[in-house]
Amino acid sequence: MRPPELGASGREATRGRRRRSSDAPRDGHAADAVWTPRSDLAVRVLGAGGYVPPHAVTAGDMARAFPGWSADQIVEKTGIVERRFLWRLDVEQGRAVPTGGTEPGRPAAGADMAEAALTGALRMADVRAGDLDMLVVVTCTPDQPRFSHDAMVLQRRLGIRKNAQCFVVDSGCGGALYLLDMVARMLETGAARTAAIVGTHFTSAMIDRSVYGQEGPPGHDGKTISPYFSTYVFGDGAGAVVVRAERGSSLGIRTSIAGNDSRDLVRAPGGGTFSPPYGERYKEFDHAFIINGRLVALSYLETMASCMEAVTGGASCSFDDVSRFYLHQPNARVLAALADRLQLREDQVASNVAQVGNTSSAGMFILLADDLEQGRITLGSGAPVVLAAIGAGVHYGAQLVRI
C-alpha cells in the first residue's frame, strides 16, 4: 500500500528506514509497559457491533457547505470520498439539520447509535445486557455532557443491572482502546467478569459554517490551522465490543499497551469553567473541534508504529503473521503512509475511511464488527489481530488479540 503525496510534514514523518516489529520502539513507549494476562486467564472478545448512518455526504457537498478546499482537493489530500452523517447536511446553510427518529429503529442521536452498536455486539456475543458488570461509553460528542448521561441512557434502555458500573469517558480517537486496556486489567483482578466498551462520534450535530469558517488558531509550528479541515474528515458512527474474563483459554487479548502524551492534536476548550457555554467568557469558536492536521500526521506515524511493535513483540508475533489490523484512520492518506512505513500488506489493513470518514473512538470496533459479520475473521479461530489508535489530548492504546 503506497502512500499518496502527504505534504512536507508527512514526508518528514516517513523519512528513514522502514521498521519491522522486531525493532525497538524509539519514542518512549517502552516494551515493559506492555500488559499480558496471567497464564491461567484470558480476556476474550466475544462480540462486536457497529452502526454507520445511511446518509452519505460527498466531498462536493462538503466543499459547498464549508468553503476552503475544492472537492478534488478534499479527496486528493484526505482520500475521503464521502462520509456518513446522522443528520442531513443543509449545503446552502452550512450546517446539519436534525433527522431520524421517525422510523422504528432509526437513530436520531449519539446514544441511539451507541444502542444499535451495543445491541449488535451483545447479540453476536450471545450475552444478555443484564449480564454486564461494566459499561464504558467513550466519546467527545455526547448527547449531554454531564453525569455520564449517554451511559445512563443505555443502562435504562437495555436493562443493565443497577449495580453494574456504567459511565462515560471524555476522549477522542484513541480513547476506546485506552479504555479496553484498563478494562482488561480490571477483569484480570476478578473485580468484574463481563464488560462492554462503546465508542461513539456524532460530528454532524456540531458543525456550522459560521464557526468553522472563522480564522483558525496557530498550530505547534506557528502556522495557522484551518478550521474547515476538521469538517472534511469526520463522520458519524458507533462501535462496540463485549469482553469477558475466562479461565483456561489461549484466546483473547494476549498483550496490551496504553498511555498518555500531552499534545494538542485537537483543540476544543469550550464547555468547562474557563470557557462556559454562556456569559461573558463564552466564545462560540471554543466549542468547535479544530484538528492540527500537521501535528496529527507526525504523532500518528510515530506513536502507532511504536505501540504496534510493542504488542506484537510482546506476543512474539511478527507483523507478517497478523491476520488483520484494525487501526484508527485519521484519513486515508495518513493510514496508507503508516501501512507503507511498516510494510503491511494491503489485505491485512481493514479500512473504510474513504467511504464513512473518520469515526473517532468508534472506528476500530466498526471495522472489527464488519469483518466478523462478513466472515473475514471468525470468532474462536485464534487468528491474531491488532487494534491500535491515538487521538486528541493524547490517549493511545493497542492490543494483540487471538480472536
C-alpha beads as a LAMMPS data file, in Angstrom:
LAMMPS data file: protein, C-alpha beads

403 atoms
402 bonds

1 atom types
1 bond types

-500.0 500.0 xlo xhi
-500.0 500.0 ylo yhi
-500.0 500.0 zlo zhi

Masses

1 110.0

Atoms # bond

1 1 1 0.000 0.000 0.000
2 1 1 1.804 3.098 -1.209
3 1 1 1.121 6.499 0.407
4 1 1 -0.013 9.357 -1.820
5 1 1 1.642 12.760 -1.519
6 1 1 1.370 13.975 2.072
7 1 1 2.989 17.390 2.013
8 1 1 6.064 18.444 3.950
9 1 1 5.037 17.217 7.407
10 1 1 4.010 13.803 6.121
11 1 1 7.219 13.373 4.116
12 1 1 9.353 14.313 7.118
13 1 1 7.478 11.873 9.339
14 1 1 8.011 8.955 6.981
15 1 1 11.703 9.505 6.212
16 1 1 14.265 6.942 7.303
17 1 1 14.427 3.202 7.095
18 1 1 11.321 1.033 7.304
19 1 1 10.783 -0.540 10.725
20 1 1 9.638 -4.080 11.381
21 1 1 8.009 -5.463 14.528
22 1 1 11.371 -6.705 15.782
23 1 1 12.791 -3.170 16.024
24 1 1 12.680 -1.479 19.417
25 1 1 10.273 1.445 19.874
26 1 1 12.078 4.780 19.618
27 1 1 9.755 7.307 21.236
28 1 1 9.315 6.229 24.827
29 1 1 6.517 3.636 24.657
30 1 1 8.697 1.043 26.356
31 1 1 8.174 -2.685 25.975
32 1 1 7.994 -3.078 29.777
33 1 1 4.713 -1.106 29.713
34 1 1 3.028 -3.945 27.805
35 1 1 0.410 -5.847 29.813
36 1 1 -0.063 -9.589 29.410
37 1 1 -2.753 -11.614 31.221
38 1 1 -1.948 -14.332 33.720
39 1 1 -1.246 -17.687 32.097
40 1 1 -4.457 -19.170 33.526
41 1 1 -6.703 -16.312 32.342
42 1 1 -7.990 -14.957 29.041
43 1 1 -9.841 -11.703 28.361
44 1 1 -11.806 -12.721 25.297
45 1 1 -13.598 -10.604 22.721
46 1 1 -16.995 -12.298 22.496
47 1 1 -18.683 -9.963 20.020
48 1 1 -18.555 -6.641 18.213
49 1 1 -21.177 -4.355 16.744
50 1 1 -21.215 -1.216 14.645
51 1 1 -23.597 1.394 13.344
52 1 1 -22.950 3.810 10.469
53 1 1 -25.781 6.169 9.356
54 1 1 -27.196 5.721 5.844
55 1 1 -26.914 9.387 4.798
56 1 1 -23.826 9.783 2.562
57 1 1 -22.248 13.229 2.202
58 1 1 -19.864 13.690 -0.733
59 1 1 -16.706 15.749 -0.969
60 1 1 -18.623 18.064 -3.290
61 1 1 -21.279 18.605 -0.625
62 1 1 -18.625 19.464 1.947
63 1 1 -16.779 21.847 -0.374
64 1 1 -20.003 23.770 -0.976
65 1 1 -21.063 23.792 2.672
66 1 1 -17.621 24.682 4.089
67 1 1 -15.545 26.627 1.536
68 1 1 -11.804 26.160 1.790
69 1 1 -10.752 23.281 -0.420
70 1 1 -12.413 22.138 -3.616
71 1 1 -13.994 18.688 -3.798
72 1 1 -10.986 17.398 -5.743
73 1 1 -8.605 18.790 -3.138
74 1 1 -10.555 17.142 -0.301
75 1 1 -10.295 13.744 -1.988
76 1 1 -6.673 14.267 -3.043
77 1 1 -5.427 15.412 0.376
78 1 1 -7.511 13.146 2.627
79 1 1 -8.563 10.209 0.456
80 1 1 -12.099 10.599 1.881
81 1 1 -14.635 10.420 -0.938
82 1 1 -17.693 10.579 1.315
83 1 1 -18.618 10.435 4.960
84 1 1 -21.831 9.371 6.732
85 1 1 -23.903 11.817 8.767
86 1 1 -26.742 11.016 11.126
87 1 1 -28.284 14.446 10.483
88 1 1 -28.897 15.743 6.973
89 1 1 -26.425 18.356 5.759
90 1 1 -28.006 21.596 4.536
91 1 1 -25.372 22.554 1.982
92 1 1 -26.712 26.073 1.463
93 1 1 -26.853 26.893 5.178
94 1 1 -23.602 25.104 6.015
95 1 1 -24.993 23.121 8.939
96 1 1 -26.736 19.835 9.670
97 1 1 -30.480 19.544 10.268
98 1 1 -31.859 17.065 12.848
99 1 1 -33.265 13.952 11.159
100 1 1 -34.060 10.381 12.091
101 1 1 -36.098 9.024 14.942
102 1 1 -39.341 8.934 12.965
103 1 1 -38.758 5.412 11.661
104 1 1 -38.628 2.426 14.058
105 1 1 -35.017 1.653 14.880
106 1 1 -33.668 4.718 13.059
107 1 1 -31.257 6.549 15.395
108 1 1 -31.614 10.290 15.887
109 1 1 -28.826 10.943 18.422
110 1 1 -25.497 9.642 19.642
111 1 1 -26.969 7.420 22.350
112 1 1 -29.230 5.853 19.711
113 1 1 -26.197 4.940 17.586
114 1 1 -24.474 3.553 20.694
115 1 1 -27.537 1.443 21.468
116 1 1 -27.575 -0.010 17.945
117 1 1 -23.868 -0.888 18.097
118 1 1 -24.030 -2.375 21.604
119 1 1 -27.156 -4.376 20.781
120 1 1 -25.322 -5.887 17.819
121 1 1 -22.273 -6.727 19.940
122 1 1 -24.395 -8.379 22.636
123 1 1 -26.264 -10.395 20.021
124 1 1 -23.040 -11.643 18.441
125 1 1 -21.614 -12.453 21.877
126 1 1 -24.827 -14.223 22.949
127 1 1 -24.702 -12.187 26.149
128 1 1 -27.699 -10.565 27.858
129 1 1 -27.373 -6.902 28.788
130 1 1 -28.216 -7.914 32.360
131 1 1 -25.012 -9.964 32.490
132 1 1 -22.780 -6.918 32.000
133 1 1 -20.771 -5.905 35.044
134 1 1 -19.428 -2.786 33.369
135 1 1 -20.342 -0.436 30.515
136 1 1 -17.946 2.272 29.328
137 1 1 -19.053 4.794 26.700
138 1 1 -16.120 6.632 25.103
139 1 1 -16.991 9.852 23.279
140 1 1 -16.137 13.540 22.924
141 1 1 -19.564 14.290 21.394
142 1 1 -22.104 13.071 23.994
143 1 1 -25.767 13.965 23.662
144 1 1 -25.479 15.619 27.077
145 1 1 -22.060 16.323 28.622
146 1 1 -22.866 15.876 32.289
147 1 1 -23.346 12.968 34.689
148 1 1 -22.451 10.143 32.265
149 1 1 -25.743 10.804 30.502
150 1 1 -25.251 8.556 27.470
151 1 1 -24.210 5.569 29.604
152 1 1 -27.220 6.061 31.875
153 1 1 -29.488 6.070 28.809
154 1 1 -28.057 2.742 27.650
155 1 1 -28.297 1.268 31.151
156 1 1 -32.006 2.104 31.289
157 1 1 -32.932 1.135 27.738
158 1 1 -31.113 -2.199 27.667
159 1 1 -31.864 -3.284 31.212
160 1 1 -28.300 -3.324 32.537
161 1 1 -28.213 -4.057 36.277
162 1 1 -28.318 -1.068 38.624
163 1 1 -25.202 -2.261 40.437
164 1 1 -23.186 -2.517 37.212
165 1 1 -20.588 0.199 36.648
166 1 1 -21.834 2.470 33.830
167 1 1 -20.026 5.670 32.914
168 1 1 -18.859 7.948 30.099
169 1 1 -15.214 8.777 29.440
170 1 1 -14.496 12.000 27.549
171 1 1 -11.896 11.010 24.987
172 1 1 -11.298 11.065 21.252
173 1 1 -9.873 8.717 18.652
174 1 1 -7.545 6.777 20.977
175 1 1 -9.971 6.519 23.877
176 1 1 -11.720 3.231 23.124
177 1 1 -8.507 1.192 23.072
178 1 1 -7.102 3.153 26.017
179 1 1 -10.187 2.026 27.957
180 1 1 -10.006 -1.511 26.580
181 1 1 -6.560 -1.748 28.167
182 1 1 -7.937 -0.523 31.502
183 1 1 -10.947 -2.841 31.402
184 1 1 -8.824 -5.889 30.519
185 1 1 -6.598 -5.238 33.540
186 1 1 -9.675 -4.863 35.781
187 1 1 -11.181 -8.114 34.515
188 1 1 -7.946 -9.903 35.336
189 1 1 -8.321 -8.910 39.005
190 1 1 -11.763 -10.504 39.203
191 1 1 -13.465 -7.201 40.036
192 1 1 -15.751 -7.836 37.049
193 1 1 -16.259 -10.654 34.549
194 1 1 -18.136 -9.232 31.565
195 1 1 -17.820 -5.701 30.172
196 1 1 -18.777 -3.661 27.138
197 1 1 -16.980 -0.697 25.624
198 1 1 -18.818 1.580 23.199
199 1 1 -17.230 4.326 21.139
200 1 1 -19.422 6.976 19.514
201 1 1 -18.866 10.015 17.340
202 1 1 -21.632 12.446 16.349
203 1 1 -19.918 15.164 14.342
204 1 1 -22.854 16.267 12.172
205 1 1 -24.635 17.811 15.154
206 1 1 -21.605 20.012 15.856
207 1 1 -20.654 21.532 12.505
208 1 1 -21.726 25.003 11.426
209 1 1 -20.261 27.276 8.758
210 1 1 -20.454 30.353 10.999
211 1 1 -17.972 28.667 13.357
212 1 1 -15.791 26.559 11.089
213 1 1 -15.431 29.393 8.601
214 1 1 -13.615 31.572 11.136
215 1 1 -9.886 32.272 11.242
216 1 1 -8.071 29.425 12.978
217 1 1 -5.550 29.463 15.833
218 1 1 -1.771 28.998 15.361
219 1 1 -0.512 25.429 15.487
220 1 1 2.574 23.915 17.095
221 1 1 4.693 25.180 14.201
222 1 1 3.251 28.706 14.265
223 1 1 1.249 28.173 11.080
224 1 1 -2.479 28.884 11.122
225 1 1 -4.777 25.878 11.488
226 1 1 -7.698 25.940 9.041
227 1 1 -10.920 25.069 10.928
228 1 1 -12.761 23.952 7.783
229 1 1 -10.354 20.970 7.512
230 1 1 -11.994 19.466 10.610
231 1 1 -15.372 19.335 8.883
232 1 1 -13.945 17.416 5.919
233 1 1 -12.601 14.358 7.729
234 1 1 -15.138 13.320 10.391
235 1 1 -18.202 11.130 10.041
236 1 1 -20.821 9.785 12.455
237 1 1 -20.922 6.268 13.841
238 1 1 -20.751 3.937 16.841
239 1 1 -18.847 0.735 17.555
240 1 1 -18.909 -1.680 20.486
241 1 1 -17.159 -4.767 21.842
242 1 1 -18.135 -7.208 24.583
243 1 1 -15.267 -8.807 26.520
244 1 1 -15.232 -11.470 29.222
245 1 1 -12.613 -12.958 31.539
246 1 1 -12.372 -16.727 31.096
247 1 1 -10.016 -19.345 32.504
248 1 1 -8.199 -21.994 30.558
249 1 1 -8.270 -20.361 27.117
250 1 1 -5.428 -19.330 24.821
251 1 1 -7.713 -16.874 23.023
252 1 1 -8.364 -13.204 23.805
253 1 1 -6.136 -10.211 24.500
254 1 1 -2.573 -11.509 24.662
255 1 1 -0.807 -8.151 25.005
256 1 1 -1.995 -4.576 25.570
257 1 1 -0.465 -1.141 25.972
258 1 1 -1.934 2.275 26.745
259 1 1 -0.690 5.673 27.773
260 1 1 -0.912 9.440 27.679
261 1 1 1.047 12.153 25.920
262 1 1 0.115 15.811 26.328
263 1 1 -0.179 17.204 22.797
264 1 1 -2.922 19.408 21.409
265 1 1 -3.838 17.273 18.400
266 1 1 -7.367 18.637 18.609
267 1 1 -8.426 21.951 20.121
268 1 1 -11.846 22.233 21.833
269 1 1 -11.567 24.212 25.102
270 1 1 -15.221 25.216 25.396
271 1 1 -17.723 23.920 27.933
272 1 1 -15.620 23.980 31.090
273 1 1 -15.184 26.609 33.762
274 1 1 -12.606 28.550 31.716
275 1 1 -14.952 28.853 28.739
276 1 1 -18.551 28.136 29.788
277 1 1 -21.435 27.875 27.300
278 1 1 -22.910 31.208 28.463
279 1 1 -21.933 34.589 29.913
280 1 1 -19.097 36.985 29.199
281 1 1 -16.463 34.239 28.862
282 1 1 -18.455 32.353 26.230
283 1 1 -16.745 32.146 22.842
284 1 1 -18.541 30.272 20.100
285 1 1 -15.277 29.180 18.489
286 1 1 -14.129 27.476 21.713
287 1 1 -16.835 24.849 21.229
288 1 1 -15.586 23.723 17.813
289 1 1 -13.242 20.761 17.297
290 1 1 -10.170 22.100 15.461
291 1 1 -7.687 19.469 14.231
292 1 1 -3.992 20.277 13.961
293 1 1 -3.539 18.089 10.884
294 1 1 0.229 18.533 10.642
295 1 1 0.802 17.506 14.251
296 1 1 -1.632 14.586 13.866
297 1 1 0.379 13.203 10.940
298 1 1 3.644 13.370 12.872
299 1 1 2.257 11.961 16.142
300 1 1 0.193 9.246 14.471
301 1 1 3.020 7.712 12.478
302 1 1 5.463 7.585 15.391
303 1 1 3.118 6.505 18.178
304 1 1 1.114 3.977 16.162
305 1 1 4.261 2.256 14.906
306 1 1 5.717 2.128 18.415
307 1 1 2.558 0.708 20.002
308 1 1 2.030 -1.875 17.262
309 1 1 5.639 -3.023 17.581
310 1 1 5.287 -3.267 21.364
311 1 1 2.199 -5.503 21.384
312 1 1 3.349 -7.780 18.569
313 1 1 6.827 -8.078 20.048
314 1 1 5.346 -8.832 23.473
315 1 1 3.405 -11.716 21.943
316 1 1 6.314 -12.944 19.793
317 1 1 4.195 -12.323 16.703
318 1 1 5.565 -10.669 13.577
319 1 1 3.577 -8.182 11.518
320 1 1 3.527 -10.745 8.702
321 1 1 1.705 -13.210 10.979
322 1 1 -1.101 -10.773 11.878
323 1 1 -4.338 -11.586 10.037
324 1 1 -5.883 -8.110 10.226
325 1 1 -5.005 -4.676 11.586
326 1 1 -7.879 -2.535 12.933
327 1 1 -6.305 0.894 13.149
328 1 1 -7.505 4.391 13.844
329 1 1 -7.980 6.130 10.485
330 1 1 -7.346 9.917 10.696
331 1 1 -7.768 9.900 6.924
332 1 1 -6.940 7.501 4.108
333 1 1 -3.643 9.187 3.211
334 1 1 -2.107 9.025 6.685
335 1 1 -3.294 5.425 7.144
336 1 1 -1.649 4.484 3.845
337 1 1 1.586 6.165 4.949
338 1 1 1.646 4.085 8.147
339 1 1 0.957 0.863 6.253
340 1 1 3.784 1.645 3.853
341 1 1 6.176 2.600 6.641
342 1 1 5.606 -0.754 8.368
343 1 1 5.396 -2.726 5.100
344 1 1 1.944 -4.079 5.885
345 1 1 0.179 -5.996 3.128
346 1 1 -2.907 -4.346 1.686
347 1 1 -5.068 -7.375 2.591
348 1 1 -4.036 -7.015 6.240
349 1 1 -5.275 -3.461 6.797
350 1 1 -9.011 -3.055 7.349
351 1 1 -10.197 0.318 6.067
352 1 1 -13.476 2.113 5.437
353 1 1 -12.466 5.749 5.983
354 1 1 -12.774 6.628 2.294
355 1 1 -16.497 5.808 2.452
356 1 1 -17.543 6.702 6.028
357 1 1 -14.965 9.237 7.227
358 1 1 -13.036 9.360 10.497
359 1 1 -15.397 7.976 13.168
360 1 1 -13.005 8.635 16.059
361 1 1 -13.308 6.213 19.021
362 1 1 -15.878 4.097 17.154
363 1 1 -13.742 3.323 14.114
364 1 1 -11.742 0.261 15.176
365 1 1 -14.794 -1.543 16.574
366 1 1 -16.867 -0.758 13.458
367 1 1 -14.145 -2.335 11.303
368 1 1 -13.896 -5.402 13.563
369 1 1 -17.672 -5.869 13.609
370 1 1 -17.833 -5.653 9.828
371 1 1 -15.083 -8.255 9.388
372 1 1 -16.796 -10.641 11.809
373 1 1 -20.173 -10.198 10.149
374 1 1 -18.672 -10.722 6.673
375 1 1 -16.714 -13.793 7.780
376 1 1 -13.272 -12.329 7.065
377 1 1 -12.379 -13.159 10.678
378 1 1 -14.048 -15.904 12.736
379 1 1 -14.534 -15.828 16.493
380 1 1 -12.810 -18.774 18.135
381 1 1 -10.356 -19.232 15.269
382 1 1 -7.389 -17.911 17.248
383 1 1 -6.349 -15.679 14.354
384 1 1 -4.075 -12.859 15.600
385 1 1 -5.403 -9.343 15.024
386 1 1 -4.033 -5.975 16.152
387 1 1 -6.020 -2.917 17.229
388 1 1 -4.230 0.416 17.656
389 1 1 -5.250 4.063 17.996
390 1 1 -4.088 7.503 19.107
391 1 1 -6.088 10.686 19.431
392 1 1 -6.922 14.062 20.920
393 1 1 -5.074 15.112 24.019
394 1 1 -3.397 12.332 23.857
395 1 1 -4.749 8.890 24.727
396 1 1 -3.215 5.945 22.881
397 1 1 -3.714 2.195 23.097
398 1 1 -3.084 -1.052 21.250
399 1 1 -3.861 -4.734 21.691
400 1 1 -2.889 -8.018 20.061
401 1 1 -5.891 -10.311 20.237
402 1 1 -6.214 -14.006 19.429
403 1 1 -9.729 -13.714 18.128

Bonds

1 1 1 2
2 1 2 3
3 1 3 4
4 1 4 5
5 1 5 6
6 1 6 7
7 1 7 8
8 1 8 9
9 1 9 10
10 1 10 11
11 1 11 12
12 1 12 13
13 1 13 14
14 1 14 15
15 1 15 16
16 1 16 17
17 1 17 18
18 1 18 19
19 1 19 20
20 1 20 21
21 1 21 22
22 1 22 23
23 1 23 24
24 1 24 25
25 1 25 26
26 1 26 27
27 1 27 28
28 1 28 29
29 1 29 30
30 1 30 31
31 1 31 32
32 1 32 33
33 1 33 34
34 1 34 35
35 1 35 36
36 1 36 37
37 1 37 38
38 1 38 39
39 1 39 40
40 1 40 41
41 1 41 42
42 1 42 43
43 1 43 44
44 1 44 45
45 1 45 46
46 1 46 47
47 1 47 48
48 1 48 49
49 1 49 50
50 1 50 51
51 1 51 52
52 1 52 53
53 1 53 54
54 1 54 55
55 1 55 56
56 1 56 57
57 1 57 58
58 1 58 59
59 1 59 60
60 1 60 61
61 1 61 62
62 1 62 63
63 1 63 64
64 1 64 65
65 1 65 66
66 1 66 67
67 1 67 68
68 1 68 69
69 1 69 70
70 1 70 71
71 1 71 72
72 1 72 73
73 1 73 74
74 1 74 75
75 1 75 76
76 1 76 77
77 1 77 78
78 1 78 79
79 1 79 80
80 1 80 81
81 1 81 82
82 1 82 83
83 1 83 84
84 1 84 85
85 1 85 86
86 1 86 87
87 1 87 88
88 1 88 89
89 1 89 90
90 1 90 91
91 1 91 92
92 1 92 93
93 1 93 94
94 1 94 95
95 1 95 96
96 1 96 97
97 1 97 98
98 1 98 99
99 1 99 100
100 1 100 101
101 1 101 102
102 1 102 103
103 1 103 104
104 1 104 105
105 1 105 106
106 1 106 107
107 1 107 108
108 1 108 109
109 1 109 110
110 1 110 111
111 1 111 112
112 1 112 113
113 1 113 114
114 1 114 115
115 1 115 116
116 1 116 117
117 1 117 118
118 1 118 119
119 1 119 120
120 1 120 121
121 1 121 122
122 1 122 123
123 1 123 124
124 1 124 125
125 1 125 126
126 1 126 127
127 1 127 128
128 1 128 129
129 1 129 130
130 1 130 131
131 1 131 132
132 1 132 133
133 1 133 134
134 1 134 135
135 1 135 136
136 1 136 137
137 1 137 138
138 1 138 139
139 1 139 140
140 1 140 141
141 1 141 142
142 1 142 143
143 1 143 144
144 1 144 145
145 1 145 146
146 1 146 147
147 1 147 148
148 1 148 149
149 1 149 150
150 1 150 151
151 1 151 152
152 1 152 153
153 1 153 154
154 1 154 155
155 1 155 156
156 1 156 157
157 1 157 158
158 1 158 159
159 1 159 160
160 1 160 161
161 1 161 162
162 1 162 163
163 1 163 164
164 1 164 165
165 1 165 166
166 1 166 167
167 1 167 168
168 1 168 169
169 1 169 170
170 1 170 171
171 1 171 172
172 1 172 173
173 1 173 174
174 1 174 175
175 1 175 176
176 1 176 177
177 1 177 178
178 1 178 179
179 1 179 180
180 1 180 181
181 1 181 182
182 1 182 183
183 1 183 184
184 1 184 185
185 1 185 186
186 1 186 187
187 1 187 188
188 1 188 189
189 1 189 190
190 1 190 191
191 1 191 192
192 1 192 193
193 1 193 194
194 1 194 195
195 1 195 196
196 1 196 197
197 1 197 198
198 1 198 199
199 1 199 200
200 1 200 201
201 1 201 202
202 1 202 203
203 1 203 204
204 1 204 205
205 1 205 206
206 1 206 207
207 1 207 208
208 1 208 209
209 1 209 210
210 1 210 211
211 1 211 212
212 1 212 213
213 1 213 214
214 1 214 215
215 1 215 216
216 1 216 217
217 1 217 218
218 1 218 219
219 1 219 220
220 1 220 221
221 1 221 222
222 1 222 223
223 1 223 224
224 1 224 225
225 1 225 226
226 1 226 227
227 1 227 228
228 1 228 229
229 1 229 230
230 1 230 231
231 1 231 232
232 1 232 233
233 1 233 234
234 1 234 235
235 1 235 236
236 1 236 237
237 1 237 238
238 1 238 239
239 1 239 240
240 1 240 241
241 1 241 242
242 1 242 243
243 1 243 244
244 1 244 245
245 1 245 246
246 1 246 247
247 1 247 248
248 1 248 249
249 1 249 250
250 1 250 251
251 1 251 252
252 1 252 253
253 1 253 254
254 1 254 255
255 1 255 256
256 1 256 257
257 1 257 258
258 1 258 259
259 1 259 260
260 1 260 261
261 1 261 262
262 1 262 263
263 1 263 264
264 1 264 265
265 1 265 266
266 1 266 267
267 1 267 268
268 1 268 269
269 1 269 270
270 1 270 271
271 1 271 272
272 1 272 273
273 1 273 274
274 1 274 275
275 1 275 276
276 1 276 277
277 1 277 278
278 1 278 279
279 1 279 280
280 1 280 281
281 1 281 282
282 1 282 283
283 1 283 284
284 1 284 285
285 1 285 286
286 1 286 287
287 1 287 288
288 1 288 289
289 1 289 290
290 1 290 291
291 1 291 292
292 1 292 293
293 1 293 294
294 1 294 295
295 1 295 296
296 1 296 297
297 1 297 298
298 1 298 299
299 1 299 300
300 1 300 301
301 1 301 302
302 1 302 303
303 1 303 304
304 1 304 305
305 1 305 306
306 1 306 307
307 1 307 308
308 1 308 309
309 1 309 310
310 1 310 311
311 1 311 312
312 1 312 313
313 1 313 314
314 1 314 315
315 1 315 316
316 1 316 317
317 1 317 318
318 1 318 319
319 1 319 320
320 1 320 321
321 1 321 322
322 1 322 323
323 1 323 324
324 1 324 325
325 1 325 326
326 1 326 327
327 1 327 328
328 1 328 329
329 1 329 330
330 1 330 331
331 1 331 332
332 1 332 333
333 1 333 334
334 1 334 335
335 1 335 336
336 1 336 337
337 1 337 338
338 1 338 339
339 1 339 340
340 1 340 341
341 1 341 342
342 1 342 343
343 1 343 344
344 1 344 345
345 1 345 346
346 1 346 347
347 1 347 348
348 1 348 349
349 1 349 350
350 1 350 351
351 1 351 352
352 1 352 353
353 1 353 354
354 1 354 355
355 1 355 356
356 1 356 357
357 1 357 358
358 1 358 359
359 1 359 360
360 1 360 361
361 1 361 362
362 1 362 363
363 1 363 364
364 1 364 365
365 1 365 366
366 1 366 367
367 1 367 368
368 1 368 369
369 1 369 370
370 1 370 371
371 1 371 372
372 1 372 373
373 1 373 374
374 1 374 375
375 1 375 376
376 1 376 377
377 1 377 378
378 1 378 379
379 1 379 380
380 1 380 381
381 1 381 382
382 1 382 383
383 1 383 384
384 1 384 385
385 1 385 386
386 1 386 387
387 1 387 388
388 1 388 389
389 1 389 390
390 1 390 391
391 1 391 392
392 1 392 393
393 1 393 394
394 1 394 395
395 1 395 396
396 1 396 397
397 1 397 398
398 1 398 399
399 1 399 400
400 1 400 401
401 1 401 402
402 1 402 403
